Amino acid sequence: MRVNETPPLEASAPRSGSATSTTRVLVWDFPIRFVHWAIVLLLIGLITTGKLGADWLIWHMRMGYTVIALVVFRVIWGFVGSRNARFSAFLSGPSRVLRYVRSLRGAHEVHASHNPAGGWMVLLLLVALLAQATMGLFTNDDILWGGPFSERVSKSTSDAISAIHRRFWWVIVALSALHVAAVLTYLAVKKDDLITPMLTGYKHLPHGVASSADAAASVAKGLLLLTLCGLAVWYLATRI
């Protein structure tokens, strides 16, 4: 995975006042938007079913499998998806991130994809979600339910993983809360709406900053890849 130290193309224009002429540009392809909001809904469902326990744990596990499939898809899409969806478009080195953070004091840089700081938040969330869901495969509730691999390890190992699994949710909650806080801060303070583009795919950007071609992606290819990821996780969880 290549990490950029030089500013990406869309970072070349700082955000200025309302007089700047803008154009409506497609910045997020449909697969990215679908996966993003699906994970949001699944996180709510996972926390709820995890707290309810008992018979709800069967749905907790099913949603966990779905999260694994979605995260694996997002990682692969980060290499084969649209330009804006690729890790190479938004993962930057430390000096690039620091430059961006300093720019927040004034007219911050405009990005079609994730900004340099937000890109690392996305990666952290993906890693945390994959780690948490993978641990779930080895957990047990000491009563009835157990992950598909809980009997492939010793009881003490499964218990230890279960304990970490129950506590690691706070890491995901903290990262999610930080992510939401940042998005709301951009909206309230910087007047930079990051929510609508993740719903519609479109964002108003200064002319010449980005092209809709950077978000062009085959929906059919995305759906096929997502289906394959889902089938792979289902086979792993139920057949191996």
N, C-alpha and C positions, 0 to 999 in steps of 0.2 A: 504494500500500500504506500503510494508516494505521498509525501508531505511537502506542501509548497511553502517556500520562504518568500517568494516573490508575489506581489499582489495579483490576484486573478483579474481577468478583463473587466468584470462588472464592478470591481472595487475602485476603478479609476476615477469615478465621479463622486465628490462629496455631496451630501444632502444639503441643499441650500433653502432659501425661503420659498414662499408660495409662488413667486414670479417664475420659477423654473418651469419650462414647458415639459410636460410629461406625455407618455403614451402608454396605452394598456398592452401589457406584454404577458404572454403565458409563461409562468415561471415554474410551475409544478405539474408533472404529468399525473394522470389519473391513478396509476398504481401506487404512487407515493402518497397521494391524498387518501386513498382507500385504506392503506396499511396504517397510516397515522391515526385516523379516527377509529379504526377497528381496534387498535391497541389501547386507545383511550377508553373505549367502552369495555374492553376485556379487563383492564386494570380495575375499573369500578366493580365489575362482576367478580373478579378474583378476590378482591378485598372483602366484598360482601359475603361470598360463599365461604371464604376462609374463616370469617368470624362466626358465621352460623354453624359451621361444622356439620356433624351427623350425616344425614343422607345428602346434604348439599355438596359434600366433598366429591361426589361423582362428577358434578358439573364443574367444580373447581379444577379437577384433573383434566376434564375435556377442554376447558378454557386454557389451561396451561399448555396442552398439546398445541392448541391453535396459536398461542403466543410464540412457541418455538418455531412453528412453520412461518409465521409472519416475520419474525426477526431473521431467520435464515434467508427468507426471500429478500428482505431489505438489504442484507449484506451482499447477496449476489447481485441485486439490482444496483448496488453501489459501484459495480464494475461494468455492468452491461446495460444499464438503463440510460435515460436521457442524460445530457451533459450536466444539467443542474443537479441531478440525483446522484451523480458519481462522487465518491469520496475525494477524488482528485480535484473536484471543483470547490470544495469547502473545507478540507482539512489543511491547515497551515501550520508552519513551525512556530516556535515560541516568540521569535522577534516579530513575526507578522501579527500574531495575536496581541502582543503588547502594543504595537503601533495602532491596531484597531481600538483597543481599550482606551488609549490616550485620545483618540479621535472623538470619543464619546463626549468629551468636554465641550466640543463645539459642534460644527456641522459634520456629523459622522458620515462615514463612507456608506454608499448605497450598494447593496448586494442583491442580485436576483436569487441566488441560492442562499444557503445558510451563511451568516457572517463568520469570521474566523473564530470568535469565542463560542457562538452557537453551534458550530460544527463539532467542536469537541464535546459539547453537552449532548448532542445527538449520539455520538459514539459511546459516551459513558452510559447513557440510558440503554442503548442496544446491548452493551456488554452486561450491564446489571440485570436486564430482563432475561437474557439468555442464561446467565448464571443461576438466577433464581428459579426459572422454569426447569432447567436441567437438574438442579438439586431436588426439585419436586418429584422427579422420576424415581428417586431413591428413598423418599420419605414414607413414614407410617404414622397412623394416629393412635396406635396402641390399643385400638378397639376393633375396628372392622376394615377400614380402608388403608390401602398401601399403594405406593407408586409401582409401576410395572417392573422396576428394577430393585424394589425394596428387598426382595428375597434373594437377590443375586449377590448381596453383601451381607456381612454379619449383622446381627440385631444391634449390637453396640454401634457399628458404623452407621446404620440406618437411623438410629436414635440421635447420633451426633449431627448427622446431616439435617434431620428434622428440626433440631434445635436451632441450627444456623438458618435454615429456611424460614422459620417463624420470625426470627429477628431481622433477617436481611431485608424484609419488606420495608423496614424503616429507612433503609438506604434508598430504595426506589421511591418511597414517598417523599423523601427529602429532595432527591434529584428532580422529581416531577414538580414539586412545589417551587423549587428554584427556577425551573423552566417556565412555569406559568407566571411566576412573579416577574421574570425578565420580559416575557411577552407583554404583560399588562403595563409594565414600566415604559417599554417602547411606545405603546399605544398612547398612554397618558402624558408622558413627558416629551418624547421625541416625535409624537404624532405619526408614528410609523406603524401602520396596521399590518401585523404578521398573521392575523387570524383569518381574515377574508381570503387571502391568496391560498391558504391551505384548504379552504372550502371550495372556492371557485376555480382555483388554479391561476388566476390572473392578478397582476399587480401593476399599479401605475408607477412607472420609472422614467427618469429623464431620458430624452432621446439619445440613442447611441450607446446606452449603458448595457443593454442586453437585447437578445433577439428571442422571439418565440420558438425559433428552431432549436434553441438550447434546451427546451423542455419537451421537444417532440419525442414521442416514444410509442411503440406499437402496443395498444391495449391488449391485442390478442396474444402477443409474446408475453406480456406481463401476467395475463390470466393463466396461460399455459405453465409458466414458471411457478406461479403461486400454487396451482393445482399439483404440480410435481412435488413441491415442497411439502404440501399437505399430505400427499400420499406417502412420501418418504417418512414423515414423522409418525403417521398412523401405523405403517409397517414396523417401524422401530419400537413403538409402544405396545403393539399388540401381537406381533409375530416373532420377534427375536427373543 
